[in-house]
Amino acid sequence: MSRNGRSLARRIDSLRIRIDTLSSLRKLVDLPPESDIAERQWSVITSELNLVEARLLSRLKKVAREHLPHANDLGARRQLNGLLGALELQLSNTFTFFDTYMDVLTQRHTRELGGLLAGCDVLAWDGISKDHPALAIVERPLVYCDRGFGASTLREGVRLPGRAFNPIPLIQIPYSRLKEKYNLTSILHEVGHEAMVRLGLVKTLPHAFRSALAKAGAPATMSDLFALWSSEIGPDFWTFCASGIAEAGAIREILALPPNHCFKVSWTDPHPPPYLRVLLSFEWCRQVWGSGLWNEWEKEWLELYPLERAPAESLEIIKRAKQYLPLVSRVLLHGRFRALSGKAIPDLFNLAALAPSELQRIARSAESGALNLTGLPPSAHLAVFRLLREQGRLKEESIDATMTKWLLRLGKKRQGRH
């Protein structure tokens, strides 16, 4: 073989070694048992990496077998060089998948952070683990920290660079959420996105809003806007069904932004103006439980964001949309969907466990120094902590310390995971 041929052969060997790395993620991450993820989670991650690795190795071997024997020929060398270059690019794209999970999982080597994220995993799983066939096949989500203002999700099954598919729902939260754990409802909102897609509600909710608004004589602009906003209203409502007043309390804090943000109306952004989004959460509380803490929240919200501070181009739209919040809320609370076998969205949850009277009873147990959350699903725990905070039963530092212990205990329960 010529010198140039040997150079190409070395490139092939180098590619093979790097491709082989794809299946070594678990060994490289080497998580200790107390911070490790579930065996099932490792299985689906490594299966996808093995599949991509096998595909790349097969292509590399085919290229080498067909072209390397003719490496003395300049034309063959040029063709082989181009094919190896294409494989380099494909491998680089594939390592985006590998690197993503490397970044997500190595965070768990930090003892406390690893334990807190494990607890967040339990919270995420509780938020999506509902009695419906479409949700029974969802893999257990993984939560990780990253920069940014809000949370986000990379849904299961989304295609990644390098022809790979994301095998597990990944939920990113800002690290600051772990210092305000009562606002971890962000995790439930993100799994709500996954649930909306899996249940087909991301397609049917816009139609349900349009139909109800049309019957009420709403202008077409209102139908268009609420249909657009449904992709974010749906996950907000999913969070409410899972955590009750915790959702309303958190969203009012997270979205307490400057007025120019709160009143902004966009015809392309699926997020409703924060002003309306917060009021919608209060409306859900009112329609389910009547008067309560949310009335005080709403009064304060309206005082902080008087409509006269809205820009002229948004004012009339916001005033009109505000009138339809009760109607949209009734659609969410009582609308029955074919995808749910004729049931309503709240039928997947236990709203009775989130009733303020029940939360009050549990919150009083904190006075004895031992908060009793037995029998309450993890997502509902957030409602108890929100109530404790609002009632001033615990100082901010005490709430954080209590919730840290709580979240770490949730993480330890993963030892019974599948």
Salt bridges, closest charged atoms under 4 A:
ASP13 OD1 - ARG16 NH2 3.93
ASP20 OD2 - ARG16 NH1 3.69
ASP36 OD2 - ARG26 NH2 3.92
GLU39 OE2 - ARG26 NH1 2.86
GLU66 OE2 - LYS62 NZ 2.97
GLU66 OE1 - HIS67 NE2 3.97
GLU88 OE2 - ARG18 NH2 2.85
ASP121 OD2 - ARG108 NH1 2.68
GLU139 OE2 - ARG40 NH2 2.45
ASP146 OD1 - ARG147 NH1 3.64
GLU156 OE1 - ARG198 NH2 2.88
GLU180 OE2 - ARG177 NH1 2.71
GLU194 OE2 - ARG198 NE 3.12
ASP224 OD1 - ARG210 NH1 2.84
GLU232 OE1 - HIS189 NE2 2.99
GLU232 OE2 - HIS193 NE2 3.42
GLU232 OE2 - HIS271 NE2 3.44
GLU232 OE1 - ARG277 NH2 3.99
ASP236 OD1 - HIS189 ND1 2.88
ASP236 OD2 - ARG277 NE 2.63
GLU253 OE2 - ARG386 NH1 3.06
GLU253 OE2 - ARG389 NH1 2.46
ASP269 OD1 - HIS271 ND1 2.87
GLU283 OE1 - ARG286 NH2 2.92
GLU298 OE2 - ARG286 NH2 3.03
GLU300 OE1 - ARG252 NH2 3.14
GLU316 OE2 - LYS319 NZ 3.85
ASP347 OD2 - ARG336 NH1 3.53
GLU358 OE2 - ARG361 NH2 2.49
GLU367 OE2 - ARG393 NH1 2.38
GLU390 OE2 - ARG252 NH1 3.55
GLU390 OE2 - ARG386 NH1 3.04
GLU390 OE2 - ARG389 NH1 3.93
GLU396 OE1 - ARG389 NE 3.24
ASP400 OD2 - LYS179 NZ 3.80
ASP400 OD1 - LYS181 NZ 2.67
